[in-house]
Amino acid sequence: MFDKCVYSAFANGRLPGWLDQRRVSTLLISGAETDVCVLATVLAAVDRGYRILLVTDAICSSSDAGHDALMRMYTQRFDVQIELASTEEAIDALGASAR
């Protein structure tokens, strides 16, 4: 677990090194503030070339309008870089890849 005091989980530089050491290529992303912190983290992860699986029922925002707008953007603008899945679908995908 990495604490952060900025929007992106990648900003402090510790997370990329930790992921690189473990040869992680896919990130499951959840969190609060779909249109702020989640967005900053997702875009930083896309810039770094990770496969992104955004867990749709594990993100939220204090702004319904902001959340809805970002969900549309994720599906319409970033559909090549970002995959969307429910928690159940993400867990199923993890199980399938472990086999």
Secondary structure, 3 states (H helix, E strand, C coil): CCCCCCCCCCCCCHHHHHHHHCCCCEEEEEEECHHHHHHHHHHHHHHCCCEEEEEEEEEECCCHHHHHHHHHHHHHCCCCCEEEECHHHHHHHHHHHHC
